[in-house]
Amino acid sequence: MSSKTGLRLLTGAVALSLAGVAAANTNAGSTGTIFLNIVDTTQNTSFMFDTGISVASLNGSTLTYSQSLASNANYQAFEATVEAGDSIDYSVVGANGTANSGNPLSYVTAVAQPTSNGTQGNNVATFIGNFLTSIANPSGGSTFNSSSAPAANDWARGGYEASVVTNLGSISDNSQIGTPIGFYSIAVSNPGGTHGGSTITAESFDWDLTSAGLLTYNSSSSVPLPAPLLLLLSGLGLTGLLSRRAAGARGQVVGAAA
């Protein structure tokens, strides 16, 4: 996403092909769903998106998720602020509660296996939970934060990201656009306590956000194309093949006439 043209590249074909591509789980409220956070650290702007994937339904399940953000008005507003050469990264987080709300389960992207012991898992759940309950993002919706927007509504500027990263063993939770990043679950064994540990599990899939605004959660860095787009491409390929055969046949007729 080094320029505004990146978003618009293939927007029409991708948006059309992704119409109706489902997030398998329905929204469970802002405090219990997985959120995408994108930040332009150069322009000091950000975009947040509620994927609608509930933390509870993701636990122990297999999910393939694909969503085009290209037609999202808030994403377009964010993209309009982007200039060539800007530094843009993204992260994905979620939690079903804070340390004192039962058995909190957290999800966070990270560039490497996080480390956690003692109350660090509780802290991660609390920071993410606090973020999700404080932001002005509509449940199931999205938000564009301009450079003048309140910092409390921003994952990075609000200090939530830095706090979580500290408790992950100072392992970065974000990745540059176009680079997949691992996803980890953090289950707390002693919620709200000062002792006990956290079990951190690497999920099978990685998150990926392309410069064209395509967000996926898939085990392969090469995103599988939706069926409508595959049909479109195969149709174009067949048309080209038939055209070449027709041109070859005309050449043979011309040669015979000569």
N, C-alpha and C positions, 0 to 999 in steps of 0.2 A: 504494500500500500504506500508506495513512495510518491504517488501522484493521484489526483482525482480520477484520472482515466482508468486506474486499476479497477475501481469499483464497477465502472460501466462496461468493462470488457466482458462480453458474452452475457450481459445481464438479461437481455431478452430471452435468449435460448435457455439459460439456466433457470430463470424465474419461472418460465413456462413449464419446463420439465419438472420442477420441484413443487409445482402447485399440488397441494394435497399430500406431499410426502410427510409422513406422520411422525410426530414425537409420540411414541406409543403410550405414554402416561399422561393423564390429565393433570391440570394445575391443582396443587394442594395448598395454596396460600404462600405468601412471600417468604415466610420463615421456614418453609419445608420444601423448597424447590431449588434446583440447580441454576445458578446465575452466571452469565457471561459478563465479563468486565473488559472493556477496551479503553486504553488511555493513550492519548497523544501527549507525550511528555514534553514535546517541543512547544505545542500550542496551549498546553494545560487544559485540555478538554477531554471528555470521556463519554462513553456510551455503555449502558447497562441493558441486559436483556434477560428476561425470565424465560428459560427454556420450556417450562411447564413440566419438566421431569421431576417427580417427587423423590426426595431422598429415601423415603421408606421403600418405594417400589424399586429403586435402583439397587438396594442392598441385596447382594447375592444373586442378582439376575443378569441376564445378558440383554443388552440394548444396542441397537444400531440407530443412530440419530443423524438426520440430515436436514438442514434448514437454511434457506436463502434469506439473507437480511437485506438484499439489494432494494427491495420495494418498501422497507420499513422507513417511515418518515423521519423518525429520530436518528436512525442510522445515516440517512441521507444528510440530515442536518450536521451530524458529526463529520461525515466525509467532506462536507462543504468547507470545513475549517482546515482540512489537511492540505499541507503544501509539500512540494517535492523535497525530499531529504529529511522529512520529519521522522522522529523515532516513535514508533507505535508498537505497543505490545498488548497481549491479552492474557487473561487468566480466567479460570472457571472454579467456582466455589459453591458449597451448599452445606447446610446443617439443619437438623431437625429439632434443634433446641440449644440451650446454653448448659453450662456445667451443672447447674442446680435444677434442671428440668427433667430429671429421670435418667435415661440412658442416651445421652447425646451421641449422634453419629454424624461425623463431618466428612466432607469430600473436598479435596483441594488438588489443583494441578501443581506439579513441581518438576523441575528439570532433572532431579535425581531422587532416590529413595530418601524420604525425610526420616529424621530421627526424633524420637519422643519418649519421654519417661516421666514418671511422677505425675505432676499436674499439668504438664505441657499439653496433653491431649484435651484436658478440660479447658485450657486457655484458648486453644484453637477453636473449639466449639463455641466458646463464649464470644470471642471476637467476631466470628462469622455470624453468629446469631444476633449479636448487637447490630451489626451492619445491616442485616436483612430486615430487622425490625425498625430501623431508624431511617432508612432511605425513603425518598418520596417516589418510589417506583410502583406503579399500579400492579396488582397481582396479575400475572400472565402477560404483562406489557413490557414497555421499554422506556428508557429515559436518556435524554441527551443533556449532559452537563457542560455548559459553556465555561469559559475561563473565569467568568464572574459569578458562577453558581456557587452556592454554599459548599464549602469543603466537606461538611458532614455527610453530604449525599454522594460522596465519591469514594470508591473503594481504595484508591491510592492516596488521594489528597487528605482523606479523612483519617489516615493513620491506621486503618484496619489491616491493609496489606502488610505494612511494615511489622505490625504486631504479630501477625500470623507467621510471617517469614522467620522472625526471631525464634518462635516456638517450634519451627520446623528444623532447627539446627542451622539457621541462616542460609537455608537453601532457597533459591529463587522460585517463586510460584508462577512466574509468567514466561512467555515465549514471544518471539517476534512473529509478526504476521507471516503466514506461509510455512511456519515450522511447527510440526506436531509437538505436543507436550504430554507427559504422562499424567495419569490420574490416580489418586490414592485415597483410600478410605481410612478414617481414624476412629476406632471404637474405644471408648473409655471404660476401663474396668472398675473404676471407683468414682462415679460421678460426684462432683462437689467435694471430694476428699483431698487430703493433703498427701495421701499415700496411694500406692497402686500405680498401675501403668496404663499404657495405651497400646492397642494392637494396630499397627499400620500395615495395610495390605495394598499391594500394587494391583490396580484393576487391569483387566485384560486389554482394555481399549485405550487409545489416546484421543485427545481432543485436537482438532485442527481448524484453523480459520484462515481462509485464503484471501487474497487481495480483492477478489470479486465478491466478497461478503458471504461466502459459503461456509457455514459452520457444521462440522461433522464430529461424530463420536464413533470411531471405528478402529478395529484392531490393526488395520493396515494404513500406512501413510498415503497410499494411493487410493483415493476415494472412489468407491464403486459408483458408476453412473446409474441414475434412475432409469427405469424401463422406457419411459417416453422419449428420453434423450437418446437412449441406445437405438430405439426404433428409428428416430430421426436420422441419426448418423448412419445406420445401416442402409436406410433408404437412399441417402445421398451417395453412399458408396456404390449401391446397386445401379443408381442412375449414371454414375461416372463410368462404371464397367460397361453398361449397355452402350453408352455414347462412344467409348473407345472401340467396341466391337463393330458398331455401325460405321465408324470412320474407317476401320480396317477393311470392311466389306466394300465400301465405296472405292478404296484404293485398289482393291483387287479387280473390280469391274473396269476401272480406268485402265489398269495395266493390260487386261485382256483385250480391251478395245484398241489399245495402241498396237 
